[in-house]
Amino acid sequence: MASQNQELLQAIAKAADQYPKPAVTFTYGTAGFRTLGERLPSVIFRVGMLAVLRSQRLNGATIGVMVTASHNPEPDNGVKLVDPAGEMLEQSWETHATALANCETTQDLISAYEAIAAQMRIDISSPASVVYAYDTRPSGPGLIKALEASLSAFGDRVKIVNLGITTTPVLHYVVKATNDRSATYGKPTIEGYYEKLAAALKTLIGNRAPLAPLYVDCANGVGAVALEEFGKYVENIMTFKALNTDTKSKGALNYQCGADFVKTKQQLPPSVAEPGVLAQPDTRGASFDGDADRIVYYYLRDGKTFRLLDGDKIAVLAALFIEDLVKRARLQDAIKVGVVQTAYANGSSTKFIKERNIPVTCTATGVKHLHHAALKYDVGVYFEANGHGTVLFSAAALETLHKAKPSSPEEDKATKNLLALSELINQAVGDALSDLLLVEVILAHRAWGAAEWDAGYEDLPNRLVKVEVPDRTIFLTTDAERKLTSPLGLQKLIDEAVAKVEQGRSFVRPSGTEDCVRVYAEASTTPATDQLAAIVTDLVKHTAAAAATA
Ligand code: G16
């Protein structure tokens, strides 16, 4: 055993020598490691090592590795690990990821790797299983080579599945399905996912008329590939008018398109704003982000005014619809619906949900935080305002639905619809495609267009500003990122600025995916919001500059 392990360590060291660490400090952030793609080969190699350890620690369960930088600019890339249930990597392991990524030499790396294995009592020669995928970024194939070099060092101890170019949520689905011993979640393949979604969609649409064609901005990313493939499975039910599908031209990814562009700029992507695209009254459009795990909707009110239907609007639509179905199924005593948001949720959306006696939890930014909070509800609807989210049905809720004894056709139908929704909605992570189907199904059931969906509540005017600072790590937060604890004194100044504004709210947090600080502001009027955002932005700039020169 000992000599076998020595041989393995030598093989890993030899391979690792090909991927030296650059002079950069890496952190496992909101969604894994993210920075310029050219800086990442050593990180990806080491993430491969950690994926194997994680799998070994979990008795050979399959772990996912996704190479993507999602909404970030094209030169960036990133990598994150997916746990066996399709969830984000358990948080305590992020420290191990950061530790391995920052080892300066191969020798340090091997020592750190052995230390983690010893601490976790992992036999490094035991079997492991890893499935991986990547998006359409130009740096993807090179980084995948680094991952493969790492995994190959383990020889046939590690079972490897390469899903190729696909979306983040598909990878999460495949991980979950692969580890599902009951084999009820679905076939562990890309096709298996599309079949599952299409079958659930067919059940939910029933004999209703086909859905209206939908414009989908694919951010010139991998969502374009997924949409084209998936479209073939649902041809008789719905058609997609795909826009921004150029995954080949340099610089096109996420450029003036995509969910992040729309949400941040609060405007249509130029290609969607072209005359004729959303011209028909009530035509809806939707934007994916670069790896198709977020979606926002929009339409032109009266054919003119841009109206955003973001993650908050989707959460409200979904929560009220599901709550309605639960009542129709007469299961309201057994199944409680709750909503999870972050500080970015528009104040009006939170108020609207609470007024309907639906509990709301606020967590820090990052799917990993929302997901865990949502698991505490029987049905947990979680969405970030930026369009990241899904709906989780607990095992208990599913059992209640499966065992229900409906006493009327209406109860029976509502129960079946809830079960079909649990199939339609990605239970591992938010998926732009699955969320799109959820929205379309709800609108079809309600016989609503975008205007009726939008009518529920009016967003408070809001602004999101990216501020580049010399060192974002000096910004530390508490209270689900709603308050700063550092730099000292800054929060007091923000509070004073907020107190002067009607319905004012503002917070500052360091981004976990980009080298910037984010400022959010909302207030009762647009001028007041813009002014508040400008004041807080200035406060951040001055404080950061002062700290840099101190
Ligand atoms: C990632 C995370 C999201 C988060 C977003 C922005 O999204 O998965 O939960 O909202 O980054 O995070 P931050 O404000 O920390 O930069 P994506 O779509 O880029 O994977």
Boltz pocket constraint, residues with backbone or C-beta under 6 A from the ligand:
constraints:
  - pocket:
      binder: B
      contacts: [[A, 30], [A, 31], [A, 69], [A, 70], [A, 71], [A, 72], [A, 289], [A, 293], [A, 294], [A, 365], [A, 366], [A, 367], [A, 368], [A, 384], [A, 386], [A, 388], [A, 510], [A, 511], [A, 512], [A, 513], [A, 514], [A, 518]]
      max_distance: 6.0
